[in-house]
Amino acid sequence: MKPLLALLIAVVLLLPAAPVSASPLPDGFADSAFAALWMRTDRAVATGAVQRSWTYGASPGEVRYEYFQGAPGDVRLVQYFDKARMEINDPNGNRRSPWFVTGGRLVVELITGRIQTGFESFEQRAPAAIPVAGDPVDNPQAPTYAQLAAYVSFDGGGRAPRRIGEPVSTLLDPDGLAERQDLALPATTIVRYESVTGHNVPRVFRDFMAAAPVDALFAFGYPISEPYWALVRVGGNAMPVMFQAFERRVLTYNPANPPRWQVEMGNVGQHYVLWRYGRPLRYAAPPFSGVRIRETTLTIPTYDYHQALVSTNPGDSIYPYPRLDPARVGPPQPRAYRVIVVENRFLELTFLPELGGRLYRAVVKSTAQHGFYRNPVIKPAPFGQRGWWLGAGGLEWAAPTEEHGYLEAFPWDMAVERQTNAIIVRLTTTERQRGLDMTATVTLRADEGFFRTQLAARNVSANPQPLQMWMNAALASTANRVGPAARFVVPVDRMIVHATEDRDLPPPRATVGWPRHNQRDLSRPSTWNGYVGLFAAQPVRFAGFYDSQADTGMVALSDVGFAGTKVFAFSKNFDRRLFTDDGSDYAELWVGAQPTFWDDPLLNAGDQRAILASWMPLQGLGDLAAASESGAVGVQRRSDGVLIVSVVPACVQAAAPVRVLLDGREVFRSAPIALRPDLPLTIELPPGRADGTLRVETGAWTLETTLGS
């Protein structure tokens, strides 16, 4: 590392970190009634005032207006937690009523597969093949909700005999029921018979429900199964655990736990979201005040390419930058890089100044989602104007030529400015061929779910100099790979071919339809027959990359529009050993200060040119439809005609009324609701017309998109 860089970092680290809230109380509740119920049940657990298991969970989870026929507007507000779901069926009802907020009969739905979609309507699915207790995977002996179907009864049918005074000794495994007298512990003695459903309740569960800080019928519902033992894996270890299914909850008893945590509520909310929506439950990020910075190291296996660098002479087009002799590149060895990490409540950004000053990682803290591709090895690849390039991943600064420029493999100096509620990272270097001073600036502000970037070049030479300047984001939708459902979102109807191996596409500089060309969805790299690079045919204000299956992505944003936008990805046939060693994969989203790689405008002596972009990692949109620096909107259609609209703001809006209009007609309106970058709001609109202009208003910002028929 350069001495100047080390000095600047040392100065930065003397700055006091912004204090983190000492309160364990999470915010992120969609409605004050949800917050009040959580405060009544779980606040004392969060503060440590009492020692017992959670009633709902440590943090609020995702928020939805689920389609519910018969509710006002045929939708109802719900919020998911580890242990349950909170619901408001009638927002105009008596908010003082103990039943203003209700709890879903999630256990019944998980076991039967019968999802209630209205007061009198249901949707049938396959029951949940998820273990009712213990680890969610690699837990083969634990009964699943689907397997419980043979052992539950509702509304008085299939009643069990009264067993008052008997301990529970029945084991349920995938083969059925078996007696295990060694499990007949005194704490499991039956002390209550529920006559409504005809099931027995053991002492430990009765006592736990009696001590609950909320009405037992409200929280648990009636028992729908007998208590059974099961051999389940907890933290990878097999052990006997007693469980019992209730309408709204599952209770477990693990005698190996400390006394106050022997009885716990199962993670029914987690299980339900995984079953119904096919992905893990998302949570609100914990409280975090301001911004923080730290220095650390990151060890990455690195090929010894320094010994393979070959000096150039003035006649070489890339002089004074070096060429590379591939035959002299040494094998990879672990190398510790010094990195700077800055974070706010929602995002954590990691800078790697030694490798082109790149922003190497952008992590969504609530889900640990990575916004960028991170190459697990630093390996020179035969790409770019120098004839070699380091595809380390992240966000790189490309100048002064087309493609990746000359600067991504060399150290940049770094300085950090700490403001009250923001951190500004400045990365600088001198471009040696044309005499340009380059500055990349990244700003992260408190309580925002995006970060701002600027790349600027100043011509300090005595003559005009040609300059191309781009930001290039290497993106991977999931597990450091480009998934089959990933697609580029660029709001144009035509793209210009830059380069391609796909023989079904026209040659460079020709235009193609976008997103569909010759009956093919060209926005999806999974449809490509070779690598493809395309430029937007006109300036755009946003461009994104989103995977509807992983439900994650990234969007680049501009107030005035990018002069140039490019998309690039490989095909399944490309040899990834050229740039990595593990078969990982990425796509590229470029934004530039000029329209294409064929444009090389002059920068006059003493002048400066800059490009600005905001980058927002996205999640929970279903599929990206539109975005601005205020937020993003996603749209999906279900097979039953329900239109799903998801809204994610760029920053916290404490009380935003949300409206959805279709061709100017209001089809949804919410009460004021908290909007946050980490908890997208999902709205399920009743079946009906689903084409035209969709407009989403949040009070502070508006976005529009056009729906196809």
C-alpha positions in Angstrom: 0.0 0.0 0.0 1.2 3.5 -0.8 2.4 5.5 2.3 -0.1 8.2 1.5 -3.0 5.8 1.5 -1.8 4.3 4.8 -1.6 7.7 6.4 -5.1 8.7 5.2 -6.6 5.5 6.5 -4.9 6.0 9.9 -6.3 9.5 10.1 -9.8 8.2 9.2 -9.7 5.5 11.9 -9.2 8.1 14.6 -12.6 9.5 13.8 -15.2 8.4 16.4 -17.7 5.9 15.2 -21.4 6.9 15.2 -23.1 5.4 18.2 -25.2 2.3 17.7 -28.5 2.3 19.5 -28.3 0.5 22.8 -32.0 -0.3 22.7 -32.9 -3.9 21.8 -36.3 -2.8 20.6 -36.7 -3.2 16.9 -38.7 -0.9 14.7 -40.0 -1.9 11.3 -43.6 -2.6 12.3 -46.1 -2.0 9.5 -48.8 -0.8 11.9 -48.8 0.7 15.4 -51.2 -2.1 16.5 -48.6 -4.7 15.5 -45.9 -2.8 17.4 -48.2 -2.6 20.5 -48.8 -6.3 20.4 -45.1 -7.1 20.1 -44.3 -4.7 23.0 -46.8 -6.4 25.2 -45.5 -9.9 24.4 -41.8 -9.7 23.5 -40.4 -6.4 24.8 -39.5 -7.8 28.1 -37.7 -10.7 26.4 -35.8 -8.2 24.2 -34.7 -6.1 27.1 -33.7 -9.1 29.2 -36.3 -8.2 31.9 -37.7 -11.8 31.7 -36.1 -15.1 30.8 -38.4 -17.0 28.4 -38.8 -17.8 24.8 -40.2 -15.4 22.2 -43.9 -15.1 21.4 -43.4 -13.6 18.0 -39.7 -13.2 17.5 -36.8 -10.8 18.0 -37.5 -8.8 14.8 -40.5 -8.0 12.6 -40.5 -9.5 9.2 -41.9 -8.8 5.8 -45.0 -6.9 5.1 -47.8 -7.7 2.6 -51.2 -6.7 1.6 -52.4 -10.2 0.8 -55.4 -10.8 -1.4 -58.3 -11.7 1.0 -61.7 -11.8 -0.5 -64.3 -10.0 1.6 -61.9 -7.7 3.4 -62.0 -4.0 2.4 -60.6 -3.8 -1.1 -60.2 -7.6 -1.0 -56.8 -7.2 0.7 -55.6 -7.3 4.3 -52.4 -6.1 5.9 -50.2 -8.9 7.3 -46.7 -9.0 8.8 -44.7 -12.1 9.4 -42.5 -13.0 12.4 -40.5 -16.0 13.3 -43.3 -17.6 15.3 -46.5 -16.3 13.7 -48.3 -13.8 11.5 -50.1 -10.7 12.6 -53.1 -9.6 10.5 -55.6 -6.7 10.3 -58.7 -7.8 8.5 -60.6 -4.6 8.9 -58.5 -1.4 9.2 -61.7 0.5 9.9 -62.5 -1.6 13.0 -62.2 -0.8 16.6 -58.4 -0.5 17.2 -59.0 -1.0 21.0 -60.5 -4.4 20.5 -58.2 -7.3 21.5 -59.1 -8.9 18.2 -58.3 -5.9 16.0 -55.0 -7.7 15.3 -55.5 -11.4 14.7 -53.2 -14.4 14.1 -53.4 -16.6 11.1 -54.2 -20.4 11.4 -50.8 -21.0 9.8 -50.3 -24.5 11.3 -53.6 -25.7 9.9 -52.7 -24.3 6.4 -49.2 -25.9 6.5 -50.7 -29.3 7.4 -53.6 -29.3 5.0 -52.2 -27.2 2.2 -55.4 -25.2 2.2 -54.6 -21.5 2.2 -57.4 -19.2 3.3 -57.8 -16.5 0.6 -61.0 -14.9 1.9 -63.6 -15.3 4.7 -65.2 -18.1 2.6 -62.6 -18.9 0.0 -59.5 -21.2 -0.1 -56.7 -22.2 -2.4 -55.4 -25.8 -2.3 -51.7 -26.6 -2.4 -49.5 -29.5 -1.5 -49.0 -29.6 2.3 -45.6 -28.3 3.6 -42.8 -30.9 3.6 -41.0 -28.9 6.3 -39.9 -30.3 9.7 -42.2 -29.1 12.5 -39.2 -28.9 14.9 -35.5 -28.7 14.8 -33.2 -27.9 11.9 -35.0 -27.0 8.7 -32.7 -29.2 6.6 -30.9 -32.5 7.1 -33.5 -33.5 9.7 -34.9 -36.8 8.3 -36.5 -38.3 11.4 -38.5 -35.1 12.3 -42.1 -35.2 11.2 -43.1 -32.7 8.6 -46.3 -30.7 8.5 -47.4 -32.8 5.6 -46.9 -36.0 7.6 -48.9 -34.6 10.5 -52.1 -34.7 8.3 -52.8 -38.3 9.4 -52.5 -37.3 13.1 -54.5 -34.1 13.4 -58.2 -33.3 13.6 -60.3 -30.1 13.4 -63.7 -29.0 14.7 -64.3 -32.0 16.9 -63.7 -34.8 14.4 -61.2 -37.7 15.1 -61.2 -37.0 18.8 -58.6 -38.6 21.1 -59.6 -40.3 24.4 -59.0 -38.4 27.6 -55.6 -39.3 29.1 -55.5 -37.1 32.2 -52.6 -38.3 34.5 -50.7 -40.2 31.8 -47.3 -39.1 30.7 -46.5 -38.7 27.0 -44.5 -41.7 25.7 -45.5 -41.9 22.0 -42.8 -41.3 19.4 -43.7 -40.2 15.9 -41.3 -40.8 13.2 -41.5 -41.3 9.4 -42.6 -45.0 10.0 -45.5 -44.0 12.3 -46.2 -44.2 16.0 -44.1 -46.2 18.5 -44.1 -46.4 22.4 -40.9 -45.2 24.2 -41.5 -45.5 27.9 -38.0 -44.0 28.6 -39.5 -40.7 27.3 -42.4 -40.7 29.8 -41.2 -37.8 31.9 -43.2 -36.3 34.8 -43.3 -32.9 33.0 -45.2 -34.4 30.1 -48.1 -35.7 32.2 -51.4 -34.9 30.6 -53.3 -32.3 32.8 -55.9 -30.9 30.4 -58.4 -32.3 27.8 -59.6 -29.8 25.3 -63.2 -30.8 24.6 -63.6 -28.5 21.5 -61.1 -30.4 19.4 -60.7 -33.5 21.5 -57.0 -33.4 22.3 -54.9 -33.8 25.4 -52.4 -31.1 26.6 -49.4 -32.0 28.8 -48.4 -30.0 31.9 -45.4 -28.2 30.4 -47.5 -26.8 27.5 -50.4 -25.9 29.8 -48.2 -24.0 32.1 -46.4 -22.3 29.3 -49.6 -21.1 27.8 -51.0 -20.0 31.1 -47.9 -17.8 31.7 -48.0 -16.3 28.2 -48.4 -12.5 28.1 -51.3 -12.8 25.8 -54.6 -14.7 25.7 -53.9 -18.4 25.0 -56.8 -18.9 22.5 -55.8 -15.7 20.7 -52.1 -16.7 20.4 -52.3 -20.5 20.0 -55.8 -21.5 19.0 -57.0 -25.0 20.0 -54.8 -28.1 20.0 -55.3 -30.0 16.7 -52.9 -32.9 17.5 -51.9 -35.1 20.4 -48.5 -34.3 22.0 -45.8 -36.6 20.5 -42.1 -37.2 20.9 -39.9 -37.0 17.8 -36.2 -37.5 17.2 -35.1 -34.3 15.6 -31.8 -32.6 14.8 -31.1 -29.4 16.7 -27.9 -27.7 15.6 -26.9 -30.9 13.8 -27.4 -33.1 16.9 -30.2 -35.7 17.2 -32.3 -35.5 20.3 -35.8 -36.3 21.5 -38.2 -33.3 21.5 -41.9 -33.4 22.4 -44.1 -31.2 20.2 -47.8 -30.5 19.8 -49.7 -28.7 17.0 -52.2 -26.0 17.7 -54.2 -24.0 15.1 -51.8 -21.1 15.2 -48.6 -22.4 16.8 -46.4 -25.4 17.4 -45.1 -25.9 20.9 -41.9 -27.9 21.6 -40.4 -29.3 24.8 -36.7 -30.1 24.9 -35.6 -31.3 28.3 -31.9 -30.7 27.3 -32.5 -27.0 27.1 -32.0 -24.6 30.2 -35.2 -24.6 32.2 -36.6 -21.3 31.0 -36.2 -22.3 27.4 -37.3 -25.9 27.5 -40.7 -24.9 26.0 -40.6 -22.8 22.9 -42.8 -21.9 20.0 -41.9 -23.4 16.7 -40.8 -21.1 13.9 -44.2 -21.3 12.2 -43.9 -17.9 10.5 -40.6 -18.8 9.0 -41.9 -22.2 7.8 -45.1 -20.6 6.4 -43.2 -18.0 4.3 -40.8 -20.7 3.0 -43.8 -22.9 2.0 -46.1 -20.3 0.6 -43.6 -18.0 -1.1 -40.7 -20.3 -1.7 -38.0 -18.4 0.1 -36.7 -17.5 3.6 -38.5 -14.9 5.7 -36.9 -11.4 5.5 -36.5 -9.3 8.6 -36.1 -5.6 9.4 -32.5 -4.6 9.9 -31.7 -4.0 13.6 -31.5 -0.4 14.9 -28.3 1.4 13.8 -27.6 5.1 14.2 -25.5 7.0 11.7 -22.6 5.5 9.8 -19.4 3.6 10.7 -16.0 2.9 9.2 -13.3 0.3 10.0 -10.2 -1.0 8.5 -9.5 -4.7 8.1 -7.8 -7.2 5.8 -9.3 -9.6 3.2 -7.4 -12.6 2.1 -7.9 -13.6 -1.5 -5.9 -16.3 -3.5 -4.0 -14.3 -6.1 -2.1 -15.4 -9.1 1.5 -14.1 -9.2 1.0 -11.8 -12.2 3.4 -9.1 -11.1 6.4 -11.2 -12.3 4.7 -11.6 -15.7 4.3 -7.8 -16.4 6.2 -6.7 -19.4 7.3 -3.0 -19.8 6.2 -1.2 -23.0 7.9 1.3 -25.3 6.5 4.6 -26.5 5.4 3.0 -29.8 3.0 0.7 -28.0 -0.6 1.8 -28.0 -1.0 1.2 -24.3 2.4 2.8 -23.3 3.3 3.4 -20.5 1.1 0.6 -19.1 2.6 -2.9 -19.1 1.7 -5.9 -21.1 1.5 -9.4 -19.6 3.3 -12.6 -20.5 0.8 -15.4 -19.6 3.5 -18.0 -19.5 5.2 -16.3 -16.6 2.1 -16.0 -14.4 2.7 -17.8 -11.2 0.2 -20.1 -9.3 -2.2 -18.5 -6.8 -1.1 -17.9 -3.3 -3.1 -16.4 -0.4 -2.7 -12.6 -0.2 -4.0 -10.3 2.4 -5.4 -7.0 1.0 -6.1 -4.1 3.2 -9.7 -3.0 2.9 -11.9 -0.3 4.2 -15.5 -1.1 5.3 -18.2 1.6 5.7 -21.7 0.9 6.8 -25.0 2.4 7.6 -28.1 0.7 8.9 -28.9 -1.1 5.7 -25.7 -1.5 3.7 -22.1 -2.5 4.2 -19.6 -1.4 1.5 -16.0 -2.8 1.2 -13.4 -1.0 -0.7 -10.2 -2.6 -2.1 -8.0 0.3 -2.9 -5.0 -1.8 -4.0 -7.0 -3.2 -7.0 -8.1 -0.2 -8.9 -9.8 1.5 -5.9 -12.8 -0.8 -6.6 -15.9 -1.0 -4.5 -15.5 -4.8 -4.0 -18.6 -5.6 -2.0 -22.0 -4.2 -1.3 -23.9 -6.2 1.2 -27.6 -5.8 2.2 -27.2 -6.3 6.0 -30.7 -7.6 6.7 -30.3 -10.6 4.3 -26.5 -10.8 3.8 -27.3 -10.5 0.1 -24.3 -9.5 -2.0 -25.0 -6.9 -4.7 -21.8 -7.5 -6.7 -20.0 -10.5 -8.0 -16.8 -11.3 -6.0 -14.2 -13.4 -7.8 -12.9 -15.9 -5.3 -9.4 -15.6 -7.0 -7.5 -12.7 -8.5 -6.6 -14.0 -11.9 -5.5 -12.1 -15.0 -7.9 -12.6 -17.9 -7.2 -12.0 -21.6 -9.7 -9.2 -21.9 -9.5 -5.4 -22.3 -7.4 -2.9 -24.1 -4.1 -3.9 -22.4 -4.6 -7.5 -23.5 -5.0 -8.5 -19.8 -7.5 -7.5 -17.1 -8.2 -8.4 -13.5 -11.8 -9.4 -13.2 -11.9 -9.2 -9.4 -15.6 -8.2 -9.4 -17.4 -5.4 -7.6 -17.7 -1.9 -9.1 -14.7 -0.8 -11.2 -13.7 2.6 -12.6 -12.9 2.3 -16.3 -10.9 5.0 -18.1 -9.5 6.4 -20.3 -10.3 4.0 -23.1 -13.1 1.7 -24.1 -13.7 -1.7 -22.5 -12.1 -1.8 -19.0 -9.5 0.9 -19.4 -6.1 0.8 -17.9 -6.6 1.5 -14.2 -8.4 -1.5 -12.5 -5.2 -3.5 -11.6 -3.2 -0.7 -9.9 -3.4 1.0 -6.5 -5.5 4.1 -6.0 -5.0 6.5 -3.1 -7.9 6.8 -0.7 -9.3 9.4 1.7 -12.4 9.4 3.8 -14.5 12.3 4.9 -16.7 11.8 7.9 -19.8 14.0 8.1 -22.6 13.9 10.7 -24.8 11.4 8.9 -22.6 10.4 5.9 -19.3 9.0 4.9 -17.6 10.1 1.7 -14.9 7.9 0.2 -12.6 9.5 -2.4 -10.3 7.4 -4.5 -7.7 9.1 -6.7 -5.1 8.2 -9.2 -3.2 9.8 -12.0 -3.8 8.3 -15.5 -0.3 8.1 -17.0 -1.0 7.9 -20.7 -3.1 11.0 -21.3 -2.4 13.1 -18.2 -5.7 12.8 -16.4 -6.4 13.1 -12.7 -9.1 10.6 -11.9 -11.3 10.8 -8.8 -14.0 8.2 -7.8 -16.3 9.3 -5.0 -18.7 7.1 -3.1 -21.2 8.6 -0.6 -23.1 6.5 1.9 -25.6 8.3 4.0 -27.4 7.1 7.2 -30.7 5.4 6.8 -30.5 5.1 3.0 -30.6 1.8 1.1 -28.4 3.0 -1.8 -25.1 4.7 -2.3 -24.1 7.5 -4.6 -21.0 7.4 -6.9 -19.2 9.9 -9.1 -16.3 9.3 -11.5 -14.5 12.4 -12.6 -11.5 13.1 -14.9 -9.6 16.4 -15.0 -7.2 17.0 -17.9 -4.1 18.4 -16.4 -2.1 18.1 -19.6 -1.5 20.9 -22.0 -3.6 19.4 -24.9 -7.1 18.1 -25.5 -7.3 14.4 -24.8 -9.7 11.7 -25.9 -11.6 10.2 -23.0 -13.9 7.3 -22.4 -15.2 6.9 -18.9 -17.4 4.2 -17.5 -18.5 2.6 -14.3 -18.7 -1.2 -14.6 -20.6 -3.3 -12.1 -20.0 -7.1 -12.1 -23.2 -8.6 -10.9 -24.3 -12.1 -9.9 -27.9 -12.8 -8.9 -27.3 -15.7 -6.5 -24.4 -17.8 -5.0 -22.0 -15.7 -7.1 -23.6 -16.9 -10.3 -26.1 -15.7 -12.9 -29.3 -17.6 -12.5 -31.5 -18.8 -15.3 -34.2 -16.3 -14.3 -31.9 -13.3 -14.3 -32.6 -10.5 -16.7 -31.4 -7.0 -17.6 -34.0 -4.2 -17.3 -33.3 -1.3 -19.6 -36.3 1.0 -20.4 -35.7 1.2 -24.2 -37.2 -0.6 -27.2 -33.9 -0.9 -29.1 -30.4 -1.9 -28.3 -27.2 -1.6 -30.4 -25.0 -4.7 -30.8 -21.4 -4.1 -29.5 -20.0 -7.6 -29.9 -21.4 -11.1 -29.8 -20.8 -14.8 -30.4 -24.5 -15.3 -30.9 -25.0 -16.1 -34.6 -28.7 -15.3 -34.4 -27.9 -11.6 -33.7 -26.8 -9.1 -36.3 -23.2 -7.7 -36.4 -21.8 -4.9 -34.4 -23.4 -1.5 -34.7 -26.7 -3.0 -35.8 -29.9 -2.5 -33.7 -32.0 -5.2 -32.2 -35.5 -5.1 -30.6 -35.6 -4.9 -26.8 -36.4 -6.8 -24.7 -37.8 -9.1 -27.4 -36.0 -9.8 -30.7 -37.2 -12.4 -33.2 -39.6 -13.9 -30.6 -36.7 -14.3 -28.1 -36.5 -12.5 -24.8 -33.1 -11.0 -25.3 -33.1 -9.4 -21.8 -32.3 -12.9 -20.3 -28.7 -14.1 -20.8 -30.0 -17.7 -20.4 -31.4 -17.3 -24.0 -28.1 -16.3 -25.5 -26.0 -18.5 -27.7 -22.6 -17.0 -26.8 -21.5 -13.8 -25.1 -23.4 -10.7 -25.9 -22.7 -7.0 -25.4 -25.4 -4.4 -26.1 -25.6 -0.6 -25.8 -28.9 1.2 -25.0 -30.0 3.1 -28.1 -30.8 6.2 -26.1 -30.1 7.7 -22.6 -32.0 6.1 -19.7 -32.5 7.1 -16.2 -32.2 3.6 -14.7 -30.9 0.3 -15.7 -31.0 -2.9 -13.7 -30.3 -6.6 -13.4 -32.8 -8.7 -11.5 -33.4 -12.4 -10.8 -37.0 -13.2 -10.2 -36.2 -16.6 -8.8 -33.6 -15.4 -6.3 -35.7 -12.2 -5.9 -32.6 -10.0 -5.8 -30.8 -7.6 -8.0 -29.2 -4.2 -8.5 -30.2 -1.0 -10.2 -28.2 2.0 -11.4 -29.9 5.3 -11.3 -29.4 8.8 -12.7 -31.4 12.0 -12.3 -30.6 13.3 -15.8 -30.0 10.0 -17.6 -26.8 8.1 -18.5 -25.2 9.1 -21.7 -24.3 5.4 -22.2 -25.6 2.2 -20.8 -24.2 -1.3 -21.7 -25.2 -4.8 -20.7 -22.9 -7.8 -21.1 -22.9 -11.5 -20.1 -21.5 -14.8 -21.1 -23.3 -17.8 -22.2 -23.4 -21.3 -20.7 -20.7 -22.4 -23.2 -18.1 -19.8 -22.2 -14.9 -21.2 -20.6 -15.0 -19.5 -17.2 -11.5 -20.7 -16.4 -10.3 -17.7 -18.3 -11.1 -15.5 -15.3 -11.8 -17.7 -12.3 -11.2 -21.1 -10.8 -14.5 -22.2 -9.4 -16.9 -21.8 -12.3 -18.5 -18.7 -10.9 -20.2 -16.3 -13.2 -21.2 -12.7 -13.6 -23.0 -10.2 -15.8 -21.9 -6.6 -16.4 -23.9 -3.4 -16.2 -22.1 -0.4 -17.5 -23.0 3.3 -17.2 -20.9 5.8 -19.1 -20.2 9.4 -19.9 -20.5 8.7 -23.6 -23.1 6.7 -25.6 -20.9 3.7 -26.8 -17.4 2.4 -27.0 -17.2 4.0 -30.5 -17.5 7.5 -29.0 -14.2 9.1 -27.8 -15.0 12.7 -27.1 -12.1 15.1 -26.4 -11.6 16.6 -22.9 -10.0 20.0 -23.3 -6.9 21.0 -21.3 -7.9 22.1 -17.8 -11.5 20.8 -18.1 -13.3 18.2 -16.1 -15.9 15.6 -17.0 -17.9 13.5 -14.6 -20.5 10.8 -14.5 -22.9 10.3 -11.5 -24.8 7.2 -10.6 -26.6 5.9 -7.6 -26.6 2.1 -7.0 -29.4 0.4 -5.1 -29.3 -3.3 -4.2 -32.8 -4.7 -4.5 -34.7 -7.6 -2.9 -38.3 -8.7 -2.6 -39.6 -7.0 -5.8 -40.6 -10.2 -7.5 -39.3 -8.6 -10.7 -38.0 -5.2 -11.4 -40.3 -2.9 -13.4 -39.2 0.7 -12.7 -36.9 2.6 -10.5 -35.7 6.1 -9.5 -33.4 7.6 -6.9 -36.5 7.5 -4.6 -37.3 3.8 -4.9 -38.2 0.9 -7.1 -41.4 -1.0 -8.1 -41.7 -4.6 -9.1 -44.6 -6.3 -10.9 -45.6 -9.9 -11.3 -48.7 -11.7 -12.4 -50.0 -14.9 -10.8 -51.7 -17.7 -12.7 -55.0 -16.8 -11.0 -54.9 -13.3 -12.3 -53.7 -11.6 -9.1 -51.3 -8.7 -10.0 -48.5 -8.4 -7.4 -47.0 -5.0 -7.0 -44.0 -4.6 -4.7 -42.6 -1.2 -3.5 -39.2 -0.6 -2.0 -38.1 3.0 -1.0 -34.6 4.2 -1.2 -34.8 5.5 2.4 -37.1 5.3 5.4 -40.6 6.8 5.1 -42.2 6.8 8.5 -45.8 7.0 7.4 -46.5 6.9 3.7 -49.9 6.3 2.2 -49.5 4.1 -0.9 -51.7 4.3 -3.9 -51.8 2.1 -7.0 -53.5 3.3 -10.1 -54.1 1.5 -13.4 -54.7 3.8 -16.4 -55.6 6.6 -13.9 -58.1 4.5 -11.9 -57.3 3.9 -8.3 -57.2 0.2 -7.6 -55.5 0.3 -4.2 -55.0 2.7 -1.3 -53.3 2.0 2.0 -53.5 3.8 5.3 -50.2 5.5 6.1 -47.6 2.7 6.5 -43.9 2.6 7.3 -41.8 2.0 4.2 -38.2 0.8 4.5 -35.5 -0.3 2.1 -35.1 -3.6 4.0 -38.8 -4.6 4.0 -40.4 -4.2 0.6 -44.1 -3.7 0.7 -45.9 -6.3 -1.4 -49.5 -5.7 -2.6 -51.7 -8.4 -4.1 -54.3 -6.8 -6.3 -57.6 -8.7 -6.8 -57.9 -10.5 -10.2 -59.0 -8.2 -13.0 -57.6 -6.2 -15.8 -53.8 -6.3 -15.8 -52.6 -4.2 -18.6 -52.1 -0.4 -19.2 -50.1 2.2 -17.3 -49.5 1.2 -13.7 -48.7 4.2 -11.4 -47.5 3.8 -7.8 -47.6 6.8 -5.4 -46.1 6.9 -1.9 -46.7 10.5 -1.0 -43.1 11.4 -1.5 -42.5 9.9 -4.9 -44.2 8.4 -7.9 -43.2 5.7 -10.4 -44.9 4.5 -13.6 -44.5 1.4 -15.7 -46.5 -0.1 -18.7 -48.0 -3.5 -18.3 -48.4 -5.7 -21.3 -51.6 -7.6 -22.1 
